[in-house]
């Protein structure tokens, strides 16, 4: 392709076992101890309920053109998380019912669009978990303007490099540092299991003070005799 396009090789996919474990993690659990990597909360799920995880495959297309998206959709693999950087354009929809059907056929784990989509009902019917900023009746065209495939992108204020682990659910989208993927997955799953145990204990009549030494924490900061 010409120099108006930047085409890079597909990244390595994550081991299926690691993806399966990551997909059990709630994004909000990671939010308990991570402060970075969370995309703008304006990027919301179109399908409420599903959680998606996998390695990022990126597309960068600007303005009214989505030519490169067609190129990319012939190269994505089952289990990929397709991440589309619209370079600030939130008006023109690059994704709709047709592409959602192709995503289903290709076996994508999920789609994240930092921009608008169209045909929300058709996207939901296709069943591939999809996150986007908005819906729009104005669509992109095949104008052959340019773009990037498998290049570093910015999604909702977060830098994403092809191959990065991405987790997305009803609470948001988070990019998980690859060097900490297993550590964070282990920690999150353990915390979720512990939280379930805490709920059972509260249902049996225990106080939150029995779970965490809240009284001691308050007294440490000057609240003597805190009636907790």
Buried (B, 14 or more C-beta within 10 A) or exposed (E): EEEEBBBEEBBEBBEEEBBEBBBEBBBBBBBEEBEEBBBBEEBBBBBEEBBBBBBBBBBBBBBBBBBBBEBBBEBBBEBBBBBBBBBEBBEBBBBBBEBBBBBBEBEBBBBBBBBBBBBBEBBBEBEBBBBBBBBBEEBBEEEEBBBBBBBBBBBBEBEBBBBBBBBBBBBBBBBBEEEEBEEBBEBBBEBBEEBEEBEEBEEEEEEEEEBEEBBEEBBEEEEEEBEB
